[in-house]
Amino acid sequence: MSGKHQRANRWHEEASCAPTGFVTSIRSPMTSEQLDAYIMGFRIAEITDQLRTNDLNHTSGTSTRCLSPTPEYDNTGRRTNSRKQRYRKQLERERESNWCRLL
């Protein structure tokens, strides 16, 4: 069968987890400042990609989670401090601080 479709898997060579435009293996010599700038740029792109795709499934290394703060609601009755919203704000703060350090 020449038209047989190959199953996709997460270890396939073409499947890239890196943000667009970034190379994951650096082959040219870089100074420590250039490397730090590259790492910050990579992290900014990674965070932006997570926020753009709404991929906010925060998985920490521990199996236990901290208790949620008391719920806060807006005028329409929607919760404003859910776990995803707090994680989104954390990512936005990290992205902003990386931008400030990069500039």
PyMOL commands that place a pseudoatom at each C-alpha (Angstrom):
pseudoatom trace, name=CA, resn=MET, resi=1, chain=A, elem=C, hetatm=0, pos=[0.000, 0.000, 0.000]
pseudoatom trace, name=CA, resn=SER, resi=2, chain=A, elem=C, hetatm=0, pos=[1.682, 3.143, -1.164]
pseudoatom trace, name=CA, resn=GLY, resi=3, chain=A, elem=C, hetatm=0, pos=[-0.909, 5.491, 0.367]
pseudoatom trace, name=CA, resn=LYS, resi=4, chain=A, elem=C, hetatm=0, pos=[-0.558, 4.139, 3.889]
pseudoatom trace, name=CA, resn=HIS, resi=5, chain=A, elem=C, hetatm=0, pos=[-0.695, 6.911, 6.479]
pseudoatom trace, name=CA, resn=GLN, resi=6, chain=A, elem=C, hetatm=0, pos=[1.890, 6.868, 9.225]
pseudoatom trace, name=CA, resn=ARG, resi=7, chain=A, elem=C, hetatm=0, pos=[0.641, 7.520, 12.743]
pseudoatom trace, name=CA, resn=ALA, resi=8, chain=A, elem=C, hetatm=0, pos=[1.875, 10.743, 14.281]
pseudoatom trace, name=CA, resn=ASN, resi=9, chain=A, elem=C, hetatm=0, pos=[3.665, 10.578, 17.594]
pseudoatom trace, name=CA, resn=ARG, resi=10, chain=A, elem=C, hetatm=0, pos=[5.221, 13.106, 19.897]
pseudoatom trace, name=CA, resn=TRP, resi=11, chain=A, elem=C, hetatm=0, pos=[8.774, 12.000, 19.104]
pseudoatom trace, name=CA, resn=HIS, resi=12, chain=A, elem=C, hetatm=0, pos=[8.513, 12.501, 15.366]
pseudoatom trace, name=CA, resn=GLU, resi=13, chain=A, elem=C, hetatm=0, pos=[11.343, 14.627, 13.970]
pseudoatom trace, name=CA, resn=GLU, resi=14, chain=A, elem=C, hetatm=0, pos=[9.139, 17.178, 12.211]
pseudoatom trace, name=CA, resn=ALA, resi=15, chain=A, elem=C, hetatm=0, pos=[6.972, 17.853, 15.250]
pseudoatom trace, name=CA, resn=SER, resi=16, chain=A, elem=C, hetatm=0, pos=[8.609, 20.850, 16.860]
pseudoatom trace, name=CA, resn=CYS, resi=17, chain=A, elem=C, hetatm=0, pos=[7.761, 22.125, 20.309]
pseudoatom trace, name=CA, resn=ALA, resi=18, chain=A, elem=C, hetatm=0, pos=[9.957, 25.193, 19.867]
pseudoatom trace, name=CA, resn=PRO, resi=19, chain=A, elem=C, hetatm=0, pos=[8.316, 28.546, 19.192]
pseudoatom trace, name=CA, resn=THR, resi=20, chain=A, elem=C, hetatm=0, pos=[8.401, 29.696, 15.593]
pseudoatom trace, name=CA, resn=GLY, resi=21, chain=A, elem=C, hetatm=0, pos=[11.703, 31.194, 14.470]
pseudoatom trace, name=CA, resn=PHE, resi=22, chain=A, elem=C, hetatm=0, pos=[13.865, 29.765, 17.255]
pseudoatom trace, name=CA, resn=VAL, resi=23, chain=A, elem=C, hetatm=0, pos=[16.506, 27.097, 16.854]
pseudoatom trace, name=CA, resn=THR, resi=24, chain=A, elem=C, hetatm=0, pos=[16.804, 24.694, 19.770]
pseudoatom trace, name=CA, resn=SER, resi=25, chain=A, elem=C, hetatm=0, pos=[20.381, 23.639, 19.062]
pseudoatom trace, name=CA, resn=ILE, resi=26, chain=A, elem=C, hetatm=0, pos=[22.866, 26.502, 18.955]
pseudoatom trace, name=CA, resn=ARG, resi=27, chain=A, elem=C, hetatm=0, pos=[25.978, 25.652, 16.976]
pseudoatom trace, name=CA, resn=SER, resi=28, chain=A, elem=C, hetatm=0, pos=[27.731, 29.020, 16.774]
pseudoatom trace, name=CA, resn=PRO, resi=29, chain=A, elem=C, hetatm=0, pos=[29.823, 30.419, 19.625]
pseudoatom trace, name=CA, resn=MET, resi=30, chain=A, elem=C, hetatm=0, pos=[27.984, 32.969, 21.759]
pseudoatom trace, name=CA, resn=THR, resi=31, chain=A, elem=C, hetatm=0, pos=[28.982, 35.157, 24.660]
pseudoatom trace, name=CA, resn=SER, resi=32, chain=A, elem=C, hetatm=0, pos=[27.165, 34.703, 27.951]
pseudoatom trace, name=CA, resn=GLU, resi=33, chain=A, elem=C, hetatm=0, pos=[25.219, 37.946, 27.343]
pseudoatom trace, name=CA, resn=GLN, resi=34, chain=A, elem=C, hetatm=0, pos=[24.116, 36.753, 23.900]
pseudoatom trace, name=CA, resn=LEU, resi=35, chain=A, elem=C, hetatm=0, pos=[23.111, 33.389, 25.318]
pseudoatom trace, name=CA, resn=ASP, resi=36, chain=A, elem=C, hetatm=0, pos=[21.104, 35.023, 28.131]
pseudoatom trace, name=CA, resn=ALA, resi=37, chain=A, elem=C, hetatm=0, pos=[19.367, 37.279, 25.592]
pseudoatom trace, name=CA, resn=TYR, resi=38, chain=A, elem=C, hetatm=0, pos=[18.578, 34.255, 23.414]
pseudoatom trace, name=CA, resn=ILE, resi=39, chain=A, elem=C, hetatm=0, pos=[17.166, 32.337, 26.381]
pseudoatom trace, name=CA, resn=MET, resi=40, chain=A, elem=C, hetatm=0, pos=[14.995, 35.296, 27.426]
pseudoatom trace, name=CA, resn=GLY, resi=41, chain=A, elem=C, hetatm=0, pos=[13.765, 35.741, 23.849]
pseudoatom trace, name=CA, resn=PHE, resi=42, chain=A, elem=C, hetatm=0, pos=[12.994, 32.035, 23.637]
pseudoatom trace, name=CA, resn=ARG, resi=43, chain=A, elem=C, hetatm=0, pos=[11.056, 32.170, 26.924]
pseudoatom trace, name=CA, resn=ILE, resi=44, chain=A, elem=C, hetatm=0, pos=[9.137, 35.272, 25.772]
pseudoatom trace, name=CA, resn=ALA, resi=45, chain=A, elem=C, hetatm=0, pos=[8.150, 33.464, 22.561]
pseudoatom trace, name=CA, resn=GLU, resi=46, chain=A, elem=C, hetatm=0, pos=[7.186, 30.366, 24.541]
pseudoatom trace, name=CA, resn=ILE, resi=47, chain=A, elem=C, hetatm=0, pos=[4.976, 32.379, 26.915]
pseudoatom trace, name=CA, resn=THR, resi=48, chain=A, elem=C, hetatm=0, pos=[3.415, 34.317, 24.036]
pseudoatom trace, name=CA, resn=ASP, resi=49, chain=A, elem=C, hetatm=0, pos=[2.635, 31.047, 22.273]
pseudoatom trace, name=CA, resn=GLN, resi=50, chain=A, elem=C, hetatm=0, pos=[1.016, 29.640, 25.434]
pseudoatom trace, name=CA, resn=LEU, resi=51, chain=A, elem=C, hetatm=0, pos=[-1.096, 32.763, 25.895]
pseudoatom trace, name=CA, resn=ARG, resi=52, chain=A, elem=C, hetatm=0, pos=[-2.062, 32.913, 22.208]
pseudoatom trace, name=CA, resn=THR, resi=53, chain=A, elem=C, hetatm=0, pos=[-3.168, 29.272, 22.066]
pseudoatom trace, name=CA, resn=ASN, resi=54, chain=A, elem=C, hetatm=0, pos=[-4.784, 29.477, 25.516]
pseudoatom trace, name=CA, resn=ASP, resi=55, chain=A, elem=C, hetatm=0, pos=[-2.644, 26.531, 26.675]
pseudoatom trace, name=CA, resn=LEU, resi=56, chain=A, elem=C, hetatm=0, pos=[-2.788, 27.333, 30.374]
pseudoatom trace, name=CA, resn=ASN, resi=57, chain=A, elem=C, hetatm=0, pos=[-2.597, 23.878, 31.914]
pseudoatom trace, name=CA, resn=HIS, resi=58, chain=A, elem=C, hetatm=0, pos=[-0.100, 24.625, 34.646]
pseudoatom trace, name=CA, resn=THR, resi=59, chain=A, elem=C, hetatm=0, pos=[1.541, 21.438, 35.842]
pseudoatom trace, name=CA, resn=SER, resi=60, chain=A, elem=C, hetatm=0, pos=[3.898, 21.731, 38.732]
pseudoatom trace, name=CA, resn=GLY, resi=61, chain=A, elem=C, hetatm=0, pos=[6.327, 19.093, 39.914]
pseudoatom trace, name=CA, resn=THR, resi=62, chain=A, elem=C, hetatm=0, pos=[4.355, 18.351, 43.058]
pseudoatom trace, name=CA, resn=SER, resi=63, chain=A, elem=C, hetatm=0, pos=[1.124, 16.412, 43.200]
pseudoatom trace, name=CA, resn=THR, resi=64, chain=A, elem=C, hetatm=0, pos=[-0.422, 18.682, 45.818]
pseudoatom trace, name=CA, resn=ARG, resi=65, chain=A, elem=C, hetatm=0, pos=[-1.710, 22.110, 44.950]
pseudoatom trace, name=CA, resn=CYS, resi=66, chain=A, elem=C, hetatm=0, pos=[-1.927, 25.191, 47.091]
pseudoatom trace, name=CA, resn=LEU, resi=67, chain=A, elem=C, hetatm=0, pos=[-5.323, 26.209, 48.338]
pseudoatom trace, name=CA, resn=SER, resi=68, chain=A, elem=C, hetatm=0, pos=[-7.145, 28.654, 46.121]
pseudoatom trace, name=CA, resn=PRO, resi=69, chain=A, elem=C, hetatm=0, pos=[-7.726, 32.142, 47.478]
pseudoatom trace, name=CA, resn=THR, resi=70, chain=A, elem=C, hetatm=0, pos=[-11.250, 33.193, 48.328]
pseudoatom trace, name=CA, resn=PRO, resi=71, chain=A, elem=C, hetatm=0, pos=[-13.236, 33.623, 45.126]
pseudoatom trace, name=CA, resn=GLU, resi=72, chain=A, elem=C, hetatm=0, pos=[-13.654, 37.094, 43.664]
pseudoatom trace, name=CA, resn=TYR, resi=73, chain=A, elem=C, hetatm=0, pos=[-16.475, 37.887, 41.262]
pseudoatom trace, name=CA, resn=ASP, resi=74, chain=A, elem=C, hetatm=0, pos=[-17.110, 40.710, 38.805]
pseudoatom trace, name=CA, resn=ASN, resi=75, chain=A, elem=C, hetatm=0, pos=[-20.387, 42.592, 38.264]
pseudoatom trace, name=CA, resn=THR, resi=76, chain=A, elem=C, hetatm=0, pos=[-21.814, 39.853, 36.045]
pseudoatom trace, name=CA, resn=GLY, resi=77, chain=A, elem=C, hetatm=0, pos=[-21.150, 37.117, 38.596]
pseudoatom trace, name=CA, resn=ARG, resi=78, chain=A, elem=C, hetatm=0, pos=[-18.182, 35.527, 36.842]
pseudoatom trace, name=CA, resn=ARG, resi=79, chain=A, elem=C, hetatm=0, pos=[-15.188, 34.494, 38.885]
pseudoatom trace, name=CA, resn=THR, resi=80, chain=A, elem=C, hetatm=0, pos=[-12.161, 36.723, 38.276]
pseudoatom trace, name=CA, resn=ASN, resi=81, chain=A, elem=C, hetatm=0, pos=[-9.423, 34.787, 40.078]
pseudoatom trace, name=CA, resn=SER, resi=82, chain=A, elem=C, hetatm=0, pos=[-9.673, 31.197, 38.886]
pseudoatom trace, name=CA, resn=ARG, resi=83, chain=A, elem=C, hetatm=0, pos=[-6.548, 29.047, 38.664]
pseudoatom trace, name=CA, resn=LYS, resi=84, chain=A, elem=C, hetatm=0, pos=[-6.225, 29.612, 34.895]
pseudoatom trace, name=CA, resn=GLN, resi=85, chain=A, elem=C, hetatm=0, pos=[-6.666, 33.363, 35.260]
pseudoatom trace, name=CA, resn=ARG, resi=86, chain=A, elem=C, hetatm=0, pos=[-4.029, 33.523, 37.986]
pseudoatom trace, name=CA, resn=TYR, resi=87, chain=A, elem=C, hetatm=0, pos=[-1.630, 31.445, 35.867]
pseudoatom trace, name=CA, resn=ARG, resi=88, chain=A, elem=C, hetatm=0, pos=[-2.293, 33.719, 32.860]
pseudoatom trace, name=CA, resn=LYS, resi=89, chain=A, elem=C, hetatm=0, pos=[-1.456, 36.789, 34.965]
pseudoatom trace, name=CA, resn=GLN, resi=90, chain=A, elem=C, hetatm=0, pos=[1.705, 35.071, 36.228]
pseudoatom trace, name=CA, resn=LEU, resi=91, chain=A, elem=C, hetatm=0, pos=[2.798, 34.343, 32.644]
pseudoatom trace, name=CA, resn=GLU, resi=92, chain=A, elem=C, hetatm=0, pos=[2.044, 37.917, 31.581]
pseudoatom trace, name=CA, resn=ARG, resi=93, chain=A, elem=C, hetatm=0, pos=[4.124, 39.286, 34.477]
pseudoatom trace, name=CA, resn=GLU, resi=94, chain=A, elem=C, hetatm=0, pos=[7.012, 36.950, 33.624]
pseudoatom trace, name=CA, resn=ARG, resi=95, chain=A, elem=C, hetatm=0, pos=[6.861, 37.951, 29.962]
pseudoatom trace, name=CA, resn=GLU, resi=96, chain=A, elem=C, hetatm=0, pos=[6.853, 41.647, 30.856]
pseudoatom trace, name=CA, resn=SER, resi=97, chain=A, elem=C, hetatm=0, pos=[9.789, 41.277, 33.257]
pseudoatom trace, name=CA, resn=ASN, resi=98, chain=A, elem=C, hetatm=0, pos=[11.761, 39.374, 30.593]
pseudoatom trace, name=CA, resn=TRP, resi=99, chain=A, elem=C, hetatm=0, pos=[11.036, 42.150, 28.082]
pseudoatom trace, name=CA, resn=CYS, resi=100, chain=A, elem=C, hetatm=0, pos=[12.281, 44.770, 30.545]
pseudoatom trace, name=CA, resn=ARG, resi=101, chain=A, elem=C, hetatm=0, pos=[15.470, 42.801, 31.245]
pseudoatom trace, name=CA, resn=LEU, resi=102, chain=A, elem=C, hetatm=0, pos=[15.997, 42.200, 27.522]
pseudoatom trace, name=CA, resn=LEU, resi=103, chain=A, elem=C, hetatm=0, pos=[15.772, 45.890, 26.678]
for i in range(1, 103): cmd.bond("trace and resi %d" % i, "trace and resi %d" % (i + 1))
show_as sticks, trace
zoom trace
